[in-house]
Amino acid sequence: METQGERIKNIRLELRLSQDKFGEGLGITKQYVSNIENGIALLSNEKLTSLLVNYNVNINYILTGKGEVFLGSDKKEEDKLENKILQVVLKMKEKGLL
């Protein structure tokens, strides 16, 4: 079973970005990207949201390994709604509301 770190690494490679450039888009260091890819660290809710905003990555895919890797314009409305709900839940958790 693929880990969250492996999914992140595969996305970075698919985007053809170095760990440095990928990290810049998320506001994290190259070392932190390496730690994530190697399963030493996890992305915060804020950084998961940055993945969606900056790289159009499906958060559900990152968290569960299910669904499309990237959100596309032909994506089903149901999947888009699921990601929006997930964003709201993550924001609420960040604020301690859940």
N, C-alpha and C positions, 0 to 999 in steps of 0.2 A: 504494500500500500504506500502510495506517494505521500510524503510529509508536506506540511505547509512550506517549509524551507525549500524543498525540491520544487514545489509549484512556483514559488517566487523566483528561483533560479531559472527555471524553464521560461518564465515570462520575460525575465531580463534578457535571456539569450535570444528569445524570439524577437524582442524589440531591438536586438543588436546593440545593446548598451553595455558599457563597462560597469563594474560595481560603483566606480566613482560617479559616472554620469547618472546612473539609476538612482543612487543615493541622493544626488543633488535634487532630483525631481521630488524626492520624499522628505528632504530636509534632514537626512541622516548621513553619517560618514561611510566611507568605503568599508571600514572595519565592521561597522554595525551591519551593513548589508551582508558581509561575509558571515557574521555570527548568525544572522537570520537563516541564510542558506544552509548553514551547517547545523541548524537546530539548537543553537546555543541561546538565541534570543527570539522573541516574537515581535510582530508589528503591533504598535498601540492602535487603539481605535482611530485616533487622529491620522496615523500613517496609512491605515486601511482606507480611510476616506480619501487621502491624497492619491492612493493607487487608482481609485475610481476616477477622481477628477483629472489627474495628470496623464494617466495611461489608459483610461477607459476599461479598466480591469473589473470583472465581475467579482464582487466581494464574496458572494456565496461560493464561488469556485475556490477562492483562496481559503476560506474557512472549512469547507466540506469536501472539496474536490469534485463537486457536482455542478453541472451546468456548463455553459460556454465560458471559455477563458476571457474573451473580450466581449463587451457589449457592442452590438452593431445596430445600424439603423433598421435592419430587418428583424430585429429581436422581437419576440412576442411581447405584447403589452403586459401580460401576466408576469413575465420574468423581470421586466422593468419595474413593475410595481413592487415585486418581492425585494429588489435591491434598494428601492427607495425606503421601504419599511425597515429593512436592515440598517440603513443609514440612520434613520430616526432612532431606532433602538440603541445603536452604538452611541449616538450623541446623548441619549437619555442616561445611559450607563456612565458615560464620562462625567455627567453633571450630578451623578448620584441619585437620580430619580428612579432608578430601578434597582 
